[in-house]
Amino acid sequence: MKQYELNATIRKTTGNGPARSLRRGGMFPAVIYGPSTQPILLAVNVRDFEHAVQKGNIRRTIFSLSIQNGTTLTKPAVIKEIQTHPVSGQFLHVDFYEIDMNRKLRVMVPLMPKGKAKGEEFGGMLQIIEREIEVLCLPREIPEALDLDVAELGIGDALHVKDIALPAGVELPSGVNYTVVTVVSPKAEAAPAAVEAEAAEAAEGEKTAEAEKAAE
């Protein structure tokens, strides 16, 4: 998991007016909290945060927050919630959640299918059911993605969560084993369309019958 240093200062005001003043000065409001941390109101530099966003997926980034308040207080954190303007995309507010670097987290990690399924050579279609899964691991061991080898899948075959090769230190939540990818047959793909066509023909037939009855 990527780690990024980010400076922040403590703010003492709340509300829309102070928030607008912060944004005019190139900052925006944030807060940090955690199981053993009382909420601390923060102000973060917009450009510094944008730079962190450009580095990668901020949902899977550990921030080393250097909080300035006469002295420097450093806290490791992840983003719990982020609010942006619906039109401009401007950052409005960020919730940071302080983490314990020695305690496992539940995080969502993307799946990356690798190879071409054998079933695709016979007209099958690879159907990705889940694009990310939840895992448990220490913050420093959070993988960027998990590879999913689909090369041996034939038509009708599927891979489940427990089929995924996990790196050392990464584990699945207890009792989890749902399907993440499968290869469906052309007939399975065509079936919904055929059903829809039959339904449409039946409906048209009913309309025609009603029209003929009305004309009698």
Summary of the structure (lengths in Angstrom):
residues: 216
radius of gyration: 25.9
end to end distance: 75.1
largest distance: 93.0
contacts: 593
relative contact order: 0.13
helix: 29%
strand: 41%
